[in-house]
Amino acid sequence: MPHVIVIDDDPILLQALTETVRLGIDGVIVDMFDSPRAALEWINHHDYDVIVSDIKMPEMDGLTLLDNIQALRPGVPTILITGHHECDLAVRALRNGAYDFIQKPIDRRYFLKALNAAIQVRHLIREAAESQPEEETTPSSPESTASWSTSCRSPRVNCTRRPREDS
């Protein structure tokens, strides 16, 4: 059963995203938080298949939250959402480990496709980790200390290509 957490300081969007997830994915469990600090504390004690967070929040921005999530739960896909159409923000988010970057207004079909893909990636990562032979998972093995990361990203970001200044 997939387990997702949604973090947004806007109560209306928080409720809408949560309902979209509940209605769009069978059997999903969704936790929702309007505080990134409270969510981070919860994430420290609970495992998720996907974390969804707004970027622009007064208490803590989504990029700082992403850094903290990466430290606590490496390999958990994190989808960041923003209403600010800034290409550099999207690039920074993806370079910092975000699974996807979705701009508002949110295309619900795309959002659900991204969530389902992230859930599948998370399940594959867990299966691969669980199927490693016993000798590879001993504490002395270098493979046991490696963290998994996701590399499958399909952001919907429209970045304008600019000519190089040296040409």
C-alpha positions in Angstrom: 0.0 0.0 0.0 1.6 3.3 -1.1 2.3 5.9 1.6 2.6 9.6 0.6 3.1 12.8 2.5 2.0 16.2 1.2 3.4 19.4 2.7 2.0 22.8 1.8 1.3 25.9 3.9 -1.8 26.8 1.8 -4.7 24.9 3.4 -6.8 24.8 0.3 -4.0 23.5 -1.9 -3.0 21.0 0.8 -6.5 19.6 0.9 -6.8 19.6 -2.9 -3.5 17.8 -3.4 -4.4 15.2 -0.7 -7.8 14.5 -2.2 -6.2 14.2 -5.7 -3.8 11.6 -4.4 -6.5 9.7 -2.5 -8.9 9.6 -5.5 -6.2 8.9 -8.1 -4.2 6.1 -6.4 -6.0 3.0 -5.1 -5.2 2.1 -1.5 -2.9 5.0 -0.9 -2.3 6.4 2.6 -1.8 10.1 2.6 -0.4 12.2 5.5 -0.7 16.0 5.2 1.2 18.8 7.0 0.9 22.5 6.7 4.3 22.9 8.5 7.5 21.8 6.9 9.2 21.6 10.3 6.5 19.3 11.7 6.5 17.3 8.5 10.3 16.8 8.8 10.0 15.6 12.4 7.3 13.1 11.2 9.5 12.0 8.2 12.3 11.3 10.7 10.1 8.6 12.2 8.0 7.3 9.3 8.9 5.9 5.9 7.2 7.1 2.7 7.1 6.1 -0.9 6.9 9.7 -2.1 7.1 13.1 -0.5 5.3 16.1 -2.1 6.1 19.6 -1.0 5.5 23.2 -2.0 8.7 25.2 -2.5 7.7 28.6 -1.2 6.7 28.4 2.4 7.4 31.0 5.1 8.7 28.6 7.8 11.2 26.7 5.6 11.5 26.7 1.8 11.2 23.5 -0.1 14.9 23.4 -1.2 16.0 23.5 2.5 13.3 20.9 3.3 14.6 18.7 0.4 18.2 18.9 1.7 16.9 17.7 5.1 14.8 14.9 3.6 17.9 13.7 1.6 19.8 13.5 4.8 17.1 11.6 6.7 15.6 9.5 3.9 18.0 9.2 0.9 16.3 7.6 -2.0 12.8 8.7 -1.2 11.5 10.5 -4.3 10.5 14.1 -3.5 8.3 16.0 -5.9 8.4 19.8 -5.5 5.6 22.1 -6.5 5.7 25.9 -7.1 3.7 28.7 -8.5 6.9 30.6 -9.4 7.9 30.0 -13.0 11.6 30.2 -12.5 13.8 28.0 -14.6 16.8 28.3 -12.2 14.7 27.2 -9.3 13.7 24.1 -11.2 17.2 23.3 -12.1 18.5 23.8 -8.5 15.7 21.5 -7.2 16.5 18.8 -9.7 20.2 19.1 -9.1 19.6 18.8 -5.3 17.8 15.5 -5.8 14.2 16.3 -6.4 12.5 13.6 -8.3 10.3 16.0 -10.2 9.4 19.7 -10.3 5.8 20.6 -11.0 4.5 24.1 -11.7 1.2 25.6 -10.7 -1.5 25.4 -11.9 -1.1 21.7 -11.5 -2.1 19.4 -14.3 -3.7 16.6 -12.2 -3.1 13.9 -14.8 0.6 14.7 -14.9 0.8 15.0 -11.1 -0.7 11.5 -10.7 1.5 10.1 -13.4 4.6 11.5 -11.7 3.4 10.2 -8.3 2.8 6.7 -9.7 6.2 6.6 -11.4 7.9 7.8 -8.2 6.0 5.1 -6.2 7.2 2.4 -8.7 10.8 3.7 -8.5 10.6 3.5 -4.7 9.3 0.0 -4.7 12.0 -1.1 -7.1 14.7 0.4 -4.9 13.3 -1.4 -1.9 13.1 -4.7 -3.8 16.6 -4.4 -5.0 17.9 -3.6 -1.5 16.0 -6.5 0.0 17.2 -9.0 -2.7 20.9 -8.3 -2.1 22.7 -11.4 -0.9 23.3 -11.6 2.8 27.1 -11.1 2.5 26.7 -7.9 0.6 24.6 -6.3 3.3 27.0 -6.8 6.2 28.2 -3.6 7.9 31.8 -4.2 6.6 30.6 -4.2 3.0 31.0 -0.9 1.1 27.8 -1.7 -0.8 25.8 -1.5 2.5 26.8 2.1 3.1 25.9 3.3 -0.3 22.6 5.2 -0.6 20.2 4.8 -3.4 19.2 7.8 -5.4 16.7 8.3 -8.2 17.7 9.4 -11.6 14.5 9.2 -13.5 13.1 12.7 -13.9 10.7 14.2 -16.3 10.1 17.7 -15.2 7.6 20.0 -16.9 9.8 23.0 -17.0 9.9 25.4 -19.9 13.4 26.9 -20.0 14.2 29.3 -22.8 17.5 28.4 -24.5 19.8 31.4 -24.7 22.7 31.7 -27.1 26.1 31.3 -25.6 27.8 34.5 -24.9 31.1 33.4 -26.6 29.4 32.7 -30.0 
